[in-house]
Amino acid sequence: MGFARSCFREITHLRKRHPQVLRGLLALFPDFLAAHGLVLPDAATRDNLDYNRLRDALFTGPVPDDLDDILFLSALLGNLSGWDMIERQAAEDRRQLPKPAADFSDMDMAVLAAMMDWPVYKGLLERAQARARVHSKSAYLYFAPTSDLRSRYRPPTKASLDEARQYLTDHFVRCGLVATGEQGKATEVIPYDFEKEIWFLIRYPGRIRRHRGYNAGDWRHFDFNPEQYDAVAYNKVYGDLRMNTKRKTEEVKYRCAFGQLLFGQHNAFREKERVVVLTPLEGTRAIDLFRHDDIPGLGSIAPIELTYETWALPPRKFTVSAADGTSLLHPNEHAPRLLPREGKWVRRVVFQYRLKDSMRVSKMSIDGKNKVSFERDGDSVVLELWLRRRGFVLSFVKVDEYDALPVDADLALAPYP
């Protein structure tokens, strides 16, 4: 992976690591220690580890990629949420993790997890960090399938992933993000396969940045390409694709790359089909949409902000917002509608929701441009079922048990959230 020279701040945190954990990590790289004349004490303490020589060794000359990666990634994952991602990745890999100890921090535990059974699972931290990147993505564009291709789905193999990676690397070369001849591992495609979805994290270099920094006694200029991350998810139940990209340029490439990867067909997903709509809010019984008893795991959901246009000529745009702690359902002088009579088109909506197993109140928004934005992406599995059943996210294949529910006068009004 080779993170070393772009993130000097991580090396300055060596003293935050438990000395015995740091000693155990360094002992995995005897050639590096010998090259710098470093001798490790049998029982390392903060007093007998030579941090100054160790810092100089890490700042000057080559650093083994694996050592560099563990130092960097353990710092990124050295917190409660990072450890959660490590645990999830370890469970998916069906491997054990070291037992926590009272004198070890989350950063120490991340290092121990990487060291356990070394080098069999040496990619654990990278995959855990990639998983954290996937979960940090919140705004997704949806793309409909060109036909029902679900029966042709094929799980990714190393060969098919390499083919997709090369296809995308060639694209980034043409975009000027990767120099010709430096393709190597400039682009990576990391899959996460679940029962109903398969996720992909795409890592590639961004535009070059130049910084001035202090290194080994001198002020120097450093050039590097910062990492960029995009996320793509294919829904095995509904057959559609959604993605979060830094640049619009990549959208068509990802549709082609993952259509080929999953079905052997570049044109598996449509470019301009409306998948996310706001029309359910324009109905005469829109408040019935906010029932949640049929959605496992959803405790409450209600609109708190609505932007709409009127019938007037020229059309007028209005935004209404609920006061803190309330929703647009109560009070609602337009019930059972949500819009006033003169309102015609909804352009944007913000929902407030709570999951049954949580006291946290979070938000989700739809802007009418095939995009859904989740404040907490981990909640998307529950929310997507509600969005599809209420007709906000359209289905293009037949799925009997997931068909949208009718909204009519027989449905009870939504309870106050």
Residue pairs with C-beta under 8 A, 6 or more apart in sequence:
1 65
1 68
1 69
1 126
1 185
2 65
2 68
2 69
3 68
3 69
3 72
3 73
4 63
4 68
4 72
5 222
5 224
6 222
6 224
6 226
7 72
8 59
8 213
8 215
10 71
10 72
10 75
11 55
11 58
11 59
11 71
12 55
13 75
13 107
14 22
14 51
14 54
14 55
14 58
15 46
15 51
16 105
16 107
17 74
17 105
17 107
17 108
17 111
18 103
18 104
18 105
18 108
19 44
19 45
19 46
19 49
20 43
20 44
21 104
21 108
21 111
21 112
22 44
22 49
22 111
23 40
23 41
23 44
23 49
24 111
24 112
24 115
25 67
25 70
25 71
25 111
25 114
25 115
26 32
26 33
26 38
26 40
26 54
26 67
27 33
27 40
28 66
28 67
28 115
28 118
29 64
29 66
29 67
31 64
32 38
32 57
32 63
32 64
32 67
33 39
33 40
35 61
36 53
36 56
36 57
36 61
37 53
38 50
38 53
38 54
38 57
40 49
41 48
41 49
56 216
58 71
59 215
59 216
60 215
60 216
66 119
66 122
69 125
69 126
70 111
70 114
70 115
70 125
73 110
73 114
73 125
73 126
73 128
73 129
74 107
74 110
74 111
74 114
74 125
75 107
76 82
76 129
76 132
77 83
77 85
77 86
77 106
77 107
77 110
77 125
77 128
77 129
77 132
78 105
78 106
78 107
78 108
78 110
79 106
80 106
81 132
82 106
82 110
82 128
82 129
82 132
83 106
83 109
83 110
85 128
85 129
85 131
85 132
85 135
86 97
86 109
86 110
86 113
86 124
86 125
86 128
87 97
88 128
88 131
89 124
89 127
89 128
89 131
90 96
90 97
90 113
90 124
92 192
93 121
93 124
93 127
95 116
95 117
95 121
95 124
96 116
97 109
97 113
97 116
98 109
98 112
98 113
98 116
100 109
104 112
110 125
113 124
113 125
114 121
114 122
114 124
114 125
127 190
130 190
130 201
130 203
130 229
131 192
131 201
133 201
133 203
133 229
133 231
134 192
134 199
134 201
134 231
134 377
135 377
135 378
136 377
137 229
137 231
137 244
137 377
138 244
138 373
138 374
138 375
138 376
138 377
139 244
139 371
139 372
139 373
139 374
140 231
140 233
140 242
140 243
140 244
140 371
140 372
140 373
140 374
141 242
141 243
141 244
141 245
141 251
141 369
141 370
141 371
142 240
142 241
142 242
142 275
142 276
142 370
142 371
142 372
142 393
143 240
143 241
143 242
143 243
143 255
143 269
143 270
143 271
143 273
143 275
143 370
144 240
144 269
144 270
144 273
144 275
144 394
144 396
145 239
145 240
145 241
145 268
145 269
145 270
145 396
145 397
146 267
146 268
146 269
146 270
148 239
148 396
148 397
148 398
149 239
149 263
149 265
149 268
150 236
150 239
150 397
152 263
152 264
152 265
153 236
153 262
153 263
154 160
154 262
154 263
154 264
155 193
155 198
156 164
156 191
156 193
156 198
156 261
156 262
160 261
161 189
161 191
161 261
163 260
163 261
164 189
164 257
164 258
164 260
164 261
165 187
165 188
165 189
166 183
167 253
167 256
167 257
167 260
168 187
168 189
168 202
168 204
168 253
168 254
168 257
169 178
169 183
169 186
169 187
169 204
170 183
171 250
171 253
172 178
172 186
172 187
172 204
172 205
173 179
173 180
173 183
175 249
177 186
177 204
177 205
177 206
177 207
177 225
178 186
178 187
178 204
178 205
186 204
186 205
187 202
187 203
187 204
188 201
188 202
188 203
188 204
189 200
189 201
189 202
190 200
190 201
190 203
191 198
191 199
191 200
192 198
192 199
192 200
192 201
193 199
195 236
196 235
196 236
196 237
197 233
197 234
197 235
197 236
198 233
198 234
198 236
198 262
199 231
199 232
199 233
200 231
200 232
200 233
200 258
201 229
201 230
201 231
202 229
202 230
202 231
202 232
202 250
202 254
203 227
203 228
203 229
204 227
204 228
204 230
205 225
205 226
205 227
205 228
206 225
206 226
206 227
206 228
206 246
207 225
208 223
208 224
208 225
209 223
209 224
209 225
209 226
210 221
210 222
210 223
211 221
211 222
211 224
212 219
212 220
212 221
212 222
213 219
213 220
213 222
214 220
215 222
228 246
229 246
230 243
230 244
230 245
230 246
230 250
230 254
231 243
231 244
232 241
232 242
232 243
232 254
232 258
233 241
233 242
233 243
234 240
234 241
234 258
234 262
235 241
235 242
237 399
237 402
238 388
238 395
238 396
238 397
238 399
238 402
239 396
239 397
240 269
240 275
240 396
241 254
241 255
241 258
241 268
241 269
243 251
243 254
245 251
245 254
252 271
255 268
255 269
255 271
256 266
256 267
258 268
258 269
259 265
259 266
259 267
259 268
259 269
260 266
260 268
262 268
273 396
274 370
274 394
275 370
275 393
275 394
275 396
276 366
276 368
276 369
276 370
276 371
276 372
276 392
276 393
276 394
277 368
277 391
277 392
277 394
278 345
278 346
278 347
278 348
278 349
278 366
278 368
278 392
279 346
279 391
280 286
280 289
280 390
280 391
280 392
280 407
281 289
281 303
281 306
281 338
281 339
281 346
281 349
282 339
282 343
282 344
282 345
282 346
283 337
283 407
284 336
284 337
285 336
285 337
285 407
285 408
285 409
285 411
286 336
286 337
286 338
286 339
286 407
287 329
287 332
287 335
287 336
287 337
287 338
287 413
287 414
288 336
288 407
288 408
288 411
288 412
288 413
288 414
289 390
289 407
289 414
290 301
290 302
290 303
290 329
290 414
290 417
291 411
291 412
291 414
292 298
292 299
292 300
292 301
292 386
292 414
294 389
294 405
295 382
295 385
295 386
295 389
296 382
296 385
297 355
297 356
297 357
297 382
298 353
298 355
298 356
298 382
298 383
298 386
299 353
299 354
299 355
299 356
299 358
300 353
300 354
300 415
300 417
301 351
301 352
301 353
301 354
301 386
301 417
302 327
302 328
302 329
302 351
302 352
302 353
302 414
302 417
303 322
303 327
303 328
303 329
303 338
303 349
303 350
303 351
303 352
304 321
304 322
304 326
304 327
304 328
304 350
304 351
304 352
304 363
305 319
305 320
305 321
305 322
305 328
305 348
305 349
305 350
305 365
306 319
306 320
306 328
306 338
306 339
306 346
306 348
306 349
306 350
307 317
307 318
307 319
307 346
307 347
307 348
307 349
308 317
308 318
308 339
308 343
308 344
308 345
308 346
308 347
309 315
309 316
309 317
309 318
309 343
309 344
309 345
309 347
310 316
310 317
310 318
310 342
310 343
310 344
311 342
311 343
311 344
312 342
315 344
315 345
317 347
318 343
319 348
320 328
322 328
327 352
327 416
327 417
328 338
329 335
329 338
329 414
329 416
329 417
330 416
332 338
334 340
334 341
335 413
336 413
339 346
346 368
347 367
347 368
348 365
348 366
348 367
348 368
349 365
349 366
350 363
350 364
350 365
351 363
351 364
351 365
352 361
352 362
352 363
352 417
353 361
353 362
353 363
353 364
353 379
353 383
353 417
354 360
354 361
354 362
354 417
355 379
355 382
360 376
362 375
362 376
362 379
363 375
364 372
364 373
364 374
364 375
364 379
364 383
365 372
365 373
366 372
366 373
366 392
367 373
372 387
372 392
372 393
374 380
374 383
384 393
385 402
387 393
388 395
388 402
388 404
389 402
389 403
389 404
389 405
390 404
390 405
390 407
391 404
391 407
395 402
395 403
395 404
